[in-house]
Amino acid sequence: MSWGTAWRIARRDLNARFRGLRLLLVCLFLGTGALAAIGSLTAAIEREIEANGREYLGGDMQIELWQRGLNEEERAALEELGDVSSGTRLQAMARYDEQAAPIELKAIDGAYPLYGELTLTDGRSVGAPGPNEAWLSQGAADRLGAEPGESIAIGTQTLSVGGIIETEPDRLGEGFQLGPTVIVAEDLPARAGLIAPGSMYQSKTRVRFDTTRDFEATEEALEEQFPEAGFDIDTADRAAPGTDRFVGRMSEFLTLVGLAALVIAGIGIGGGVTSYLDARRQGIATLKILGASSTDIARIYALQIVAASLAGSLAGIVVGVALVPILGAALQGLLPVSSGLVIDPGAILLALAYGMLVALVFAAPPLLRARHFPAMALMRARVAPLARDPQALMLVGGGLAAIVALALITAERPILSGSFLAGAAAILGLLALLGIGIRKLAGALPRPSSPVARNALANLHRPGSSTGALVTALGFGLASFVLLAGVQSALDGNIEKRVPDQAPDYFVLDIPLGQVEEFEGLIQQADPEASWRTVPALRGTVLAYGPEGAMTRTADLTEIPDGAWALRGERGLTYSDTLPEGNELTSGEWWGPFYEGEPLVSLDEDFAEAAGLEIGDTMTFGVLGIERTVRVANTRMVDWESMGFNYVFVFSPNALRDAPHNLAATVELSEGTPTGPLLQSLVAALPSTSVIEVGGVLEQARTILEQVGVATLAAASVAVLAGLAVLLGAIAAARAARTYDTVVLRVLGADRRQILLMQLIEYVVLAGALAFVALGIGSLAAWLVVTQLFEFDWLPDWGEILAVLGLGIAVVLAFALGASLPLLRAKPAQALRAL
């Protein structure tokens, strides 16, 4: 029989609504839809960053420095590359009448912007404001209540509001902000008394290349020319590194969820195809009697399954692509994604390849089993189940290898994807062994006296029972519910349980050393019961680290070790005579007060482990352009959730005391004390300081975490739906045998209540046995997602998880019993004649 003839027979036999193969369509629809949406959204974000990277960054290259600007030699080197625009960023306070608000002060020069346009709400396209003028973001105008033409005060200067910002081209590249933006002239911070030796500010210098240059080579040349400068360099191909990292992590998680949905759904596909072929057994037998060979049978039904798989995959892809504009609209403001339809051929082809591979791999065993049996065996398949086909195992193994290879080739982090797939295989193996164990245990248990319970127990271990498939289906389904609850409750825990309870009311930056007493007096005047903490605040870069004589230069690192994030760029530094509050010494000894020996440093223990640093090793830091070498004295466990001042690096006072610096402080008022009066008095008396209201920062963090939570909730819901699809597939695959059993029991006198009770006992036993396994598997998966992928704290609500697990058990039991109801409508005479 030719392929053309096989297709004609397949097309005539294939129901137009794919009756019998709908489960296969649903499974593939879920998996490919998730992958298409994820891939298209990620591609849209990456394309947006690539297309607008120069505008987001503000140049082809950006050099950041803390507490200093470029010197003449450094600026001359940049001017050789092209046009240069420089400016500073710092936290400050703006005042209007009696209103004060923390702002992000952005000082720019006349060359700004090098790319894109800075526009105002009145339609003007502008550059730097005049010396006594400011452009306000809408948020700053709303906070202050100021309008164009009115005057505001920043530091010691009074400025006129020249306009409200409509578009700020480099907003994304500026990163997370602690207040709304106010743009001023380049020299305003110095004129306003906001910049002095030790002030906490950041200089940003952008370059627009005069010719096409290689980003990596140019960056390496600058680092070689100025190895001790402490440059933090960004280029237009990574204009928003924080966003890139977030998008990458989110994409990895969602892709893994899509793969999980497909792998789980694959089990449902196998069950659905088995059920479909079982329903077609008379047609297959007839074809064989008429002379069709085993190869012809395989061709006919393989073509049907390919057609159904293609339809389900394409439908999923269409819906997945259609969801991208909705996701883009929801994420606008958080991620750089434009609204509108995004067609990414790579993402679509990848989702289609996964869908077809999974469908063919899991549909192969029932297909190959059916082709090798004679017509009579096919007709007796209900009472003589088909045996396993060794060729099917080889085909499945090859198909799974292809899926693994495709996942590893296309993954940004192959080790992560490989670990996930290995974990999925281990879970499948565990559930398979558990199914075998339940069957053997059910066969070894004493027979209950109740005939209903006895038959329910026998269903678990009789020949041809569906216990193995049901164990896998229920295990995945219940584990998906636990995963969903674990991830969501842990994210809620990060949002609600730690941050608000332990946060101070204010962070205060740039307190001059000579005005500490005045600062403390203002706090006591506002609230005698208030508490505060002041610490020296500096910035510095790790230039080299390791054993003395064999130190590693950070500039030579091609990749920062996982967990050693403090090696990247400028970091906060402080010094202290005593162990900081909320820290616990884990190794080594603390230097005492009045220590004047060799300069020392204390490290966060997690960072020390990640960087491979031990007590006695040395580290070199760049602080205000000067190298300072210190020895590692001890390690600490830091309570990062305390929302106070927590530092990876704490120095002995003699290591940093001589460097120009100011103080930072946290202020916590007693309950019921209004925060406004203290804010106003601090701004009036100490205009060079910056007061950050923690509530606004927490609100931004809460919004971001809630958006992450919504995304993970939606993604994990796909896994739950896939788990339910698997359960339906397992039930569908066993329907023929259960129809026969139900009919026989009814002929022997069993009523509907007894039959449903038997089904309920069987599923309750399985669900009860699997609940603990699903709790372990789902909790482990949730822990990996929360702590390893998103790097949040593991703060689950176990009560919520157990409640969702109980709800999951109720849902799967309802699905199982609901799917069993059609069996009760089977007519005994018709069913018995079909044997």
C-alpha positions in Angstrom: 0.0 0.0 0.0 1.4 3.4 -1.0 1.6 6.4 1.2 -1.1 8.0 -1.0 -3.5 5.1 -0.5 -2.8 5.0 3.2 -3.6 8.7 3.4 -6.9 8.3 1.6 -8.0 5.6 4.1 -6.7 7.6 7.0 -8.5 10.7 5.9 -11.8 8.8 5.4 -11.5 7.2 8.8 -10.4 10.4 10.6 -13.3 12.3 12.2 -13.5 15.9 11.1 -13.6 16.9 14.8 -10.8 14.5 15.7 -13.2 12.4 17.8 -11.1 10.0 19.8 -8.0 12.1 19.5 -9.1 15.2 21.3 -7.0 14.4 24.3 -3.9 14.3 22.1 -5.0 17.7 20.7 -5.5 19.2 24.2 -2.2 18.0 25.5 -0.2 19.4 22.5 -2.3 22.6 22.5 -1.2 23.3 26.1 2.5 22.5 25.6 3.1 24.1 22.2 1.0 27.1 23.1 3.1 27.7 26.3 6.3 27.3 24.4 5.2 29.5 21.5 4.1 32.3 23.8 7.3 32.1 25.9 9.6 32.0 22.9 7.8 34.8 21.1 7.7 37.1 24.1 11.4 36.5 24.9 12.3 37.1 21.3 10.2 40.3 21.3 12.0 41.6 24.4 15.5 40.6 23.0 14.6 42.2 19.7 13.5 45.4 21.4 16.7 45.6 23.4 18.8 44.9 20.3 17.0 47.4 18.1 17.0 50.2 20.7 20.0 49.2 22.8 21.9 52.5 22.0 18.8 54.5 23.0 18.2 52.6 26.2 21.9 52.9 27.2 22.2 56.5 26.0 25.2 55.6 23.8 27.3 52.9 22.2 29.2 52.6 25.5 28.7 53.8 29.0 31.3 54.1 31.8 30.1 54.4 35.4 32.2 55.5 38.4 31.2 56.1 42.0 32.2 59.2 43.9 34.3 60.7 41.1 34.2 61.7 37.5 36.6 61.0 34.7 40.1 62.5 34.9 41.5 64.3 31.8 43.4 61.3 30.5 40.4 59.0 30.8 38.1 61.5 29.1 40.6 62.1 26.3 40.7 58.3 25.7 36.9 58.3 25.3 36.9 61.3 23.1 39.1 59.4 20.6 36.2 56.9 20.2 33.6 59.5 19.3 31.1 62.0 20.8 31.0 62.0 24.6 28.2 63.0 27.0 28.8 63.1 30.7 26.6 63.6 33.8 25.9 62.4 37.3 23.2 60.5 39.2 22.4 60.8 42.9 19.7 60.7 45.4 18.4 64.1 46.6 15.5 65.9 48.1 13.2 68.3 46.2 11.1 70.9 48.0 8.0 72.8 47.0 6.3 75.0 49.6 5.8 72.7 52.5 6.1 69.5 50.5 9.3 67.5 50.2 10.0 64.4 48.3 13.0 62.1 47.6 14.1 62.2 43.9 16.6 60.7 41.5 18.6 63.7 40.4 19.9 63.3 36.9 22.5 65.9 35.8 23.2 66.0 32.1 25.4 68.1 29.8 24.7 69.8 26.5 25.5 66.7 24.4 22.6 64.7 26.0 21.0 62.7 24.5 23.4 61.0 22.1 20.6 58.8 20.9 16.8 59.2 21.0 14.9 62.2 22.0 14.1 63.8 25.4 10.5 65.2 25.0 8.2 67.1 27.2 4.4 66.9 27.5 4.0 70.2 25.7 5.5 68.6 22.6 9.0 70.1 22.8 12.1 68.1 22.1 14.8 69.3 24.5 18.3 68.7 25.8 19.9 69.8 29.0 17.8 72.4 30.9 19.1 75.9 31.7 21.3 76.5 34.8 18.3 77.5 36.9 15.7 75.2 35.3 14.6 71.6 35.8 12.6 69.0 33.8 10.4 67.0 36.2 9.0 63.5 35.6 5.3 63.2 36.0 5.9 61.3 39.3 8.0 64.1 40.7 5.4 66.7 39.7 2.7 64.7 41.3 4.6 64.1 44.5 5.5 67.8 44.9 2.3 69.2 43.5 4.4 71.6 41.3 3.5 72.7 37.8 5.5 74.3 34.9 6.6 77.8 35.7 6.6 77.3 39.5 9.8 77.0 41.6 11.3 74.1 43.5 14.4 73.9 45.7 17.1 71.2 45.4 19.9 71.5 47.9 20.8 75.2 48.2 19.5 76.1 44.7 16.0 77.3 43.6 15.0 76.1 40.2 12.1 76.8 37.9 10.0 73.9 36.6 10.6 74.2 32.8 8.4 71.3 31.8 7.2 67.8 32.5 9.0 64.8 30.9 7.0 62.8 28.3 9.7 60.4 27.1 13.2 59.8 28.7 15.1 57.8 26.1 17.5 56.1 28.4 15.1 55.4 31.3 15.5 51.6 31.0 19.3 51.8 31.1 19.1 53.9 34.3 17.9 50.9 36.2 15.9 50.7 39.5 15.3 54.1 41.0 14.5 55.2 44.6 12.5 58.2 43.6 11.0 60.0 40.5 13.4 61.6 38.1 14.3 65.3 38.0 16.7 66.3 35.2 19.0 69.3 35.8 22.1 70.9 34.2 25.4 69.1 34.7 26.9 71.6 37.2 23.7 71.8 39.4 24.7 69.1 42.0 28.0 70.9 42.8 26.3 74.4 42.9 23.6 73.0 45.2 26.2 71.6 47.6 25.2 68.0 46.9 28.6 66.9 45.7 31.6 67.1 47.9 34.4 64.7 48.9 32.8 61.6 50.2 29.4 62.3 48.7 27.5 59.2 47.3 27.0 59.9 43.6 27.6 58.1 40.4 29.1 59.6 37.2 27.9 58.3 33.9 29.8 59.0 30.7 28.3 57.9 27.3 30.1 57.5 24.0 28.7 57.5 20.5 31.2 55.8 18.3 32.4 57.7 15.3 32.8 54.5 13.3 31.7 50.9 13.7 33.7 49.3 16.5 33.7 45.9 18.2 32.1 46.3 21.6 34.1 43.6 23.4 37.5 44.7 21.9 36.9 48.3 22.8 35.9 47.4 26.3 39.0 45.3 26.8 41.3 48.0 25.4 39.9 50.5 27.9 40.4 48.1 30.8 43.9 47.4 29.7 44.7 51.1 29.4 43.1 52.0 32.8 43.3 48.7 34.9 43.0 50.5 38.2 40.3 53.0 37.3 37.4 50.8 38.5 35.4 51.3 35.3 31.9 49.7 35.2 31.4 49.4 31.5 28.2 48.7 29.7 27.7 48.5 25.9 24.7 48.8 23.7 24.4 45.0 23.1 23.7 44.7 26.8 22.0 48.0 27.4 19.9 46.7 30.3 21.9 43.9 32.0 19.4 43.6 35.0 16.5 43.3 32.6 18.4 40.8 30.4 19.1 38.7 33.5 15.5 38.9 34.7 14.2 38.1 31.2 16.7 35.2 30.9 15.7 33.7 34.2 12.0 34.1 33.6 12.4 32.7 30.1 14.2 29.7 31.4 11.6 29.0 34.0 8.7 29.4 31.6 10.5 27.2 29.0 11.0 24.5 31.5 7.4 24.7 32.5 6.4 24.4 28.8 8.7 21.4 28.5 7.3 19.9 31.6 3.8 20.4 30.3 4.8 18.6 27.1 6.5 15.7 28.9 3.6 15.3 31.2 1.1 15.6 28.4 3.1 13.0 26.5 2.0 10.4 28.9 -1.6 11.5 28.3 -0.9 11.3 24.5 0.2 7.7 24.9 -2.9 6.9 26.9 -5.2 8.7 24.4 -3.7 7.0 21.4 -4.0 3.6 23.1 -7.7 4.3 23.8 -8.1 5.5 20.2 -6.6 2.4 18.6 -8.5 0.2 21.0 -11.7 1.8 19.8 -10.5 1.2 16.2 -9.6 -2.5 16.8 -12.5 -3.8 14.6 -11.5 -1.6 11.8 -7.8 -2.6 12.1 -8.8 -6.3 12.2 -11.0 -5.8 9.1 -8.2 -4.2 7.2 -5.9 -7.1 8.1 -8.4 -9.6 7.0 -8.7 -7.7 3.6 -4.9 -8.1 3.2 -3.4 -5.0 4.8 0.0 -5.6 6.2 1.4 -4.5 9.5 3.3 -1.7 7.7 0.1 -0.6 6.1 -1.7 -0.4 9.4 1.2 1.6 10.9 1.1 4.0 8.0 -2.6 4.6 8.1 -2.8 5.3 11.8 0.5 7.1 12.0 -0.8 9.5 9.3 -3.9 10.1 11.4 -1.9 10.8 14.5 0.5 13.1 12.6 -2.5 15.0 11.2 -4.0 15.4 14.7 -0.7 16.3 16.3 -0.1 18.9 13.6 -3.6 20.4 14.1 -3.1 20.5 17.9 0.4 22.0 17.7 -0.6 24.6 15.2 -3.7 25.6 17.2 -1.5 26.0 20.3 1.1 28.0 18.4 -1.6 30.4 17.0 -3.1 31.0 20.5 0.4 31.3 22.0 1.4 33.9 19.5 -1.9 35.7 19.9 -1.3 35.9 23.7 2.0 37.8 23.2 0.4 41.3 22.7 -1.7 40.7 25.9 1.5 39.7 27.8 3.3 42.7 26.3 0.7 45.1 27.4 0.7 43.6 31.0 4.5 43.9 31.2 4.9 47.4 29.8 6.7 49.5 32.2 8.5 46.5 33.7 10.1 45.1 30.6 11.0 46.6 27.2 8.4 44.9 25.0 6.2 46.8 22.5 2.6 45.9 22.1 1.5 44.3 18.9 1.7 40.9 17.3 5.2 39.3 17.2 6.0 36.5 14.7 9.3 34.8 15.6 9.9 31.9 13.2 12.5 30.4 15.5 10.2 30.3 18.5 7.4 28.9 16.4 9.5 26.2 14.7 11.0 25.2 18.1 7.5 24.8 19.7 6.3 22.9 16.6 9.4 20.6 16.7 8.9 19.9 20.4 5.2 19.2 19.9 5.6 16.8 17.0 8.5 15.0 18.6 6.7 14.5 21.9 3.5 13.3 20.0 5.4 10.8 17.9 7.5 9.5 20.7 4.6 8.7 23.1 2.2 7.6 20.3 4.8 5.1 18.9 4.4 2.3 21.5 0.6 1.7 20.9 1.1 2.0 17.2 3.9 -0.5 17.0 2.1 -2.9 19.3 -1.0 -2.8 17.1 0.8 -3.5 13.8 2.4 -6.8 14.9 -0.8 -8.7 16.0 -3.0 -10.8 13.8 -6.7 -9.9 13.3 -8.0 -12.4 15.8 -5.7 -11.1 18.5 -6.8 -7.6 17.8 -10.5 -8.6 18.1 -9.7 -10.2 21.5 -7.6 -7.3 22.7 -10.0 -6.5 25.6 -9.6 -9.9 27.2 -6.0 -10.5 25.8 -4.1 -7.2 26.2 -1.5 -6.5 23.5 2.1 -7.3 24.5 4.9 -4.7 24.6 6.9 -4.2 21.4 10.7 -4.1 21.9 11.0 -1.9 18.8 8.8 0.7 20.5 11.2 1.0 23.3 14.1 1.7 20.9 12.0 4.3 19.0 10.9 6.0 22.2 14.5 6.0 23.4 15.7 7.6 20.2 12.9 10.1 20.3 13.6 11.1 23.8 17.3 11.5 23.0 16.2 13.9 20.2 14.1 15.9 22.6 16.9 16.1 25.1 19.4 17.1 22.3 17.0 19.8 21.1 16.5 21.2 24.6 20.2 21.3 25.3 21.1 22.9 22.0 18.6 25.7 22.3 19.0 26.3 26.0 21.0 29.3 27.3 22.1 27.3 30.3 22.4 23.7 29.1 23.3 22.4 32.5 20.1 23.8 34.0 17.9 22.3 31.2 19.8 19.0 31.4 19.4 18.8 35.2 15.7 19.5 34.7 15.2 16.8 32.2 17.3 14.4 34.3 15.0 15.2 37.2 11.9 14.7 35.1 13.2 11.3 34.1 14.0 10.4 37.7 10.5 11.4 38.8 9.0 9.2 36.0 11.2 6.3 37.1 10.1 6.9 40.7 6.5 6.9 39.9 6.9 3.8 37.7 8.5 1.9 40.6 5.8 3.2 42.9 3.1 1.8 40.6 4.8 -1.6 40.6 5.1 -1.5 44.3 1.4 -0.6 44.8 0.3 -3.4 42.5 2.4 -5.9 44.4 1.3 -4.6 47.8 -2.4 -4.8 46.7 -1.9 -8.4 45.6 -0.3 -9.4 48.9 -2.9 -7.7 51.2 -5.6 -9.9 52.8 -8.8 -9.9 50.8 -11.4 -7.6 52.5 -14.7 -9.1 53.5 -16.7 -6.5 51.7 -17.2 -7.5 48.0 -17.1 -3.8 47.0 -13.7 -3.2 48.7 -12.4 -6.6 47.5 -13.2 -5.7 43.9 -11.7 -2.3 44.3 -8.5 -3.8 45.7 -8.4 -6.4 42.9 -8.6 -3.6 40.3 -5.2 -2.4 41.5 -3.3 -5.6 40.7 -5.4 -7.7 38.2 -3.9 -8.5 34.8 -4.3 -5.5 32.5 -5.0 -3.1 35.3 -4.2 0.6 34.7 -2.5 1.1 38.0 0.9 2.1 36.5 -0.6 4.8 34.3 -2.9 6.1 37.0 0.0 6.3 39.5 2.0 8.4 36.9 -1.0 10.6 36.1 -2.1 11.2 39.7 1.5 11.7 40.8 2.2 14.4 38.2 -1.2 16.0 38.7 -0.9 16.3 42.5 2.7 17.4 42.3 1.7 20.1 39.9 -0.8 21.4 42.5 1.9 21.4 45.2 4.3 23.2 42.8 1.7 25.8 42.1 1.0 26.4 45.8 4.7 26.3 46.8 5.9 28.9 44.3 3.0 31.2 44.9 3.0 31.0 48.7 6.8 31.4 48.8 6.6 34.6 46.6 3.8 35.9 48.8 6.0 35.1 51.8 8.8 37.2 50.2 6.3 40.1 49.7 4.5 40.0 53.0 6.3 38.2 55.7 9.7 39.7 55.9 10.1 43.0 54.2 7.3 45.1 55.8 7.9 43.8 59.4 11.6 44.6 59.5 11.9 47.8 57.4 12.9 51.1 58.9 10.9 54.2 58.0 13.8 56.1 56.3 17.2 55.6 54.7 19.2 58.8 54.9 22.3 59.2 52.7 25.2 61.7 52.6 25.1 62.8 56.2 28.3 64.9 56.7 30.6 63.7 59.5 30.5 67.1 61.1 26.7 67.2 61.2 25.9 63.9 62.9 25.0 65.5 66.2 22.6 67.9 64.5 21.1 64.9 62.6 20.5 63.0 65.8 19.1 66.0 67.5 16.4 66.4 64.8 15.4 62.8 65.2 15.1 63.0 69.0 13.1 66.3 68.6 10.6 64.6 66.3 10.3 61.4 68.3 12.2 60.8 71.6 11.5 57.1 71.3 12.9 56.7 67.8 15.8 54.5 67.0 18.5 55.0 64.4 21.8 53.6 63.2 24.6 55.4 61.3 27.3 53.7 59.3 30.2 55.0 57.2 29.3 54.7 53.5 31.8 54.3 50.7 31.9 52.6 47.3 34.6 50.5 45.8 35.5 47.8 43.3 37.2 44.5 43.8 40.3 44.6 41.6 41.9 41.3 42.7 41.4 38.5 45.2 42.9 35.2 46.3 45.9 33.8 48.1 48.8 36.2 48.5 51.1 35.9 45.5 48.5 34.2 43.3 45.7 36.7 43.2 43.1 36.7 40.4 42.3 40.0 38.7 38.6 40.5 38.3 39.2 42.2 34.9 40.6 38.8 33.7 37.5 36.9 34.6 35.4 35.8 31.6 32.5 34.9 33.9 31.7 35.8 37.5 31.3 32.6 39.6 27.7 31.8 40.7 27.0 33.5 44.0 30.1 35.8 43.7 28.0 38.8 42.4 29.9 41.3 44.6 32.9 40.9 42.3 30.9 42.7 39.6 31.1 46.5 39.5 31.1 48.9 42.3 29.8 47.8 45.7 29.0 49.4 49.0 31.8 49.4 51.6 31.8 50.3 55.3 34.0 49.9 58.3 33.3 49.1 62.0 35.0 48.5 65.3 32.3 46.0 66.3 30.4 43.1 64.6 27.4 44.8 62.7 24.0 44.4 64.1 22.1 41.3 62.7 25.4 39.6 61.7 26.8 36.4 63.2 30.5 35.5 63.0 30.9 32.1 61.4 34.7 31.8 61.1 37.8 33.7 62.1 38.0 36.4 64.8 36.8 40.0 64.9 39.3 42.8 65.3 38.7 44.7 68.6 38.2 48.4 69.1 41.2 50.7 68.4 42.7 48.1 66.1 45.7 49.6 64.2 47.4 46.5 62.7 47.3 45.2 59.1 44.2 46.4 57.3 41.5 43.6 57.4 38.2 42.8 55.9 35.2 40.6 56.9 33.2 38.8 54.2 29.7 37.5 53.9 30.2 33.7 54.2 28.1 32.8 51.1 30.2 35.2 49.0 33.4 33.9 50.4 32.4 30.3 49.5 31.3 31.3 46.0 34.5 33.2 45.3 36.7 30.6 46.9 38.2 32.9 49.5 39.5 31.7 52.8 40.8 33.4 55.9 44.3 34.7 55.3 43.7 35.5 51.6 44.1 39.0 50.3 41.9 41.4 48.4 42.6 44.6 46.5 39.9 47.2 46.2 39.7 50.4 44.1 38.3 53.2 46.3 38.1 56.7 44.7 40.9 55.6 42.2 43.3 54.4 44.9 44.2 50.8 45.5 43.8 49.4 49.0 44.9 45.9 49.8 43.4 44.1 52.8 43.6 40.6 54.3 40.5 38.4 55.0 40.0 38.2 58.7 36.7 36.4 59.1 33.3 35.5 57.6 29.8 36.5 58.7 26.3 35.2 58.2 24.3 38.3 57.2 20.5 38.7 57.8 19.7 40.1 54.4 16.0 40.3 55.2 16.5 42.9 58.0 16.2 45.8 55.5 18.9 47.6 57.5 22.5 48.3 56.4 23.9 45.0 55.3 27.3 44.8 53.6 29.2 42.0 51.9 32.5 43.8 52.8 33.1 45.3 56.3 36.6 46.7 56.9 38.7 47.4 59.9 38.5 51.2 60.5 42.2 51.7 59.7 41.6 50.4 56.2 39.2 53.1 55.0 38.9 55.8 57.7 41.2 58.2 55.8 39.1 58.0 52.6 36.7 60.9 52.0 33.2 59.7 53.0 29.9 60.6 54.6 27.5 58.6 56.7 24.3 56.8 56.0 21.6 56.1 58.5 18.4 54.2 59.0 15.6 55.8 61.1 12.8 53.9 62.7 10.1 55.9 64.4 7.9 54.7 67.2 4.5 53.4 66.3 1.9 56.1 65.5 4.5 58.9 65.0 3.8 60.8 61.8 6.8 60.7 59.4 6.1 64.0 57.6 7.5 66.5 60.3 10.9 64.7 60.5 11.2 64.6 56.7 10.6 68.3 56.5 13.1 69.2 59.2 15.8 67.0 57.8 15.4 68.5 54.4 15.5 72.0 55.7 18.4 71.6 58.1 20.5 69.2 56.0 19.9 70.1 52.4 22.8 68.0 51.1 21.4 64.8 52.5 19.0 62.4 50.7 16.1 60.9 52.6 14.5 57.8 51.1 11.1 56.8 52.2 11.2 53.0 52.5 7.4 52.7 51.9 7.8 53.7 48.2 10.7 51.4 47.7 8.8 48.5 49.2 5.8 49.3 47.0 8.0 49.1 43.8 9.5 45.8 45.1 6.1 44.5 45.9 4.8 45.4 42.4 7.7 43.6 40.7 7.3 40.5 42.9 3.6 40.4 42.3 4.1 40.6 38.5 6.6 37.7 38.8 4.0 35.9 40.9 1.3 36.3 38.3 3.7 35.0 35.6 4.7 32.0 37.6 1.0 31.3 38.6 0.0 31.4 35.0 2.9 29.2 33.9 2.4 26.7 36.7 -1.3 26.5 35.9 -0.2 25.1 32.5 1.5 22.3 34.3 -1.6 21.6 36.4 -3.8 21.5 33.3 -1.2 19.1 31.7 -1.4 16.9 34.8 -5.2 16.8 34.6 -4.9 15.9 30.9 -2.6 13.0 31.8 -5.2 11.8 34.3 -7.9 11.9 31.6 -5.6 10.1 29.2 -4.9 7.3 31.7 -8.7 7.0 32.3 -9.4 7.0 28.6 -6.8 4.3 27.9 -8.4 2.0 30.5 -12.0 2.8 29.4 -12.4 -0.3 27.2 -11.3 -2.7 30.0 -13.4 -0.8 32.6 -16.4 -0.9 30.3 -16.1 -4.7 30.1 -15.6 -5.0 33.9 -18.6 -2.7 34.6 -20.9 -4.6 32.3 -19.9 -8.0 33.8 -20.5 -6.6 37.3 -23.9 -5.2 36.4 -24.9 -8.5 34.8 -23.9 -10.2 38.1 -26.2 -7.8 40.0 -24.0 -4.8 41.0 -25.9 -1.5 41.1 -24.5 1.9 40.0 -23.8 2.9 43.6 -21.6 -0.1 44.2 -19.7 0.4 41.0 -19.1 4.1 41.7 -18.0 3.2 45.2 -15.5 0.7 43.9 -14.1 3.4 41.6 -14.0 5.8 44.5 -12.2 3.4 46.8 -9.6 2.6 44.1 -8.8 6.3 43.4 -8.8 7.3 47.1 -6.3 4.5 47.8 -4.1 5.7 45.0 -4.4 9.4 45.8 -3.7 8.8 49.5 -0.6 6.8 48.7 0.6 9.4 46.2 -0.2 12.5 48.3 3.1 12.3 50.3 5.1 11.5 47.2 3.5 14.4 45.3 4.1 16.7 48.3 7.8 15.9 48.3 8.2 16.1 44.5 6.2 19.3 44.2 7.9 21.0 47.1 11.3 20.2 45.8 10.4 21.6 42.4 9.0 24.7 44.0 12.1 25.2 46.1 14.4 24.9 43.1 12.3 27.5 41.2 12.1 30.0 44.0 15.7 29.7 45.4 17.8 28.6 42.5 16.1 30.2 39.5 14.7 33.4 41.0 17.1 33.6 44.0 14.3 34.5 46.4 14.0 33.1 49.9 12.1 29.9 50.5 9.2 31.1 52.6 6.3 28.8 51.9 3.0 28.7 53.7 2.7 24.9 54.5 -0.9 25.3 55.5 -1.7 26.8 52.1 0.3 24.1 50.3 -1.5 21.3 52.2 -4.9 22.9 51.6 -4.1 23.1 47.8 -3.0 19.5 47.9 -6.3 18.5 49.5 -8.1 20.5 46.9 -6.0 18.8 44.2 -7.0 15.4 45.5 -10.7 16.4 45.5 -10.3 17.8 41.9 -8.6 14.6 40.5 -11.2 12.4 42.3 -14.0 14.5 40.8 -12.4 14.2 37.3 -11.9 10.4 37.8 -15.4 9.8 38.9 -16.8 12.1 36.2 -14.9 10.2 33.5 -16.3 7.0 34.9 -20.0 8.0 34.6 -20.2 7.1 30.9 -19.3 3.5 31.8 -22.5 3.2 33.7 -24.5 4.0 30.6 -22.9 1.1 28.6 -25.6 -1.4 27.5 -24.6 -4.9 28.6 -25.9 -6.7 25.5 -24.1 -4.3 23.1 -20.9 -4.5 25.1 -20.9 -8.3 25.4 -21.6 -8.7 21.6 -18.5 -6.6 20.9 -16.2 -9.2 22.5 
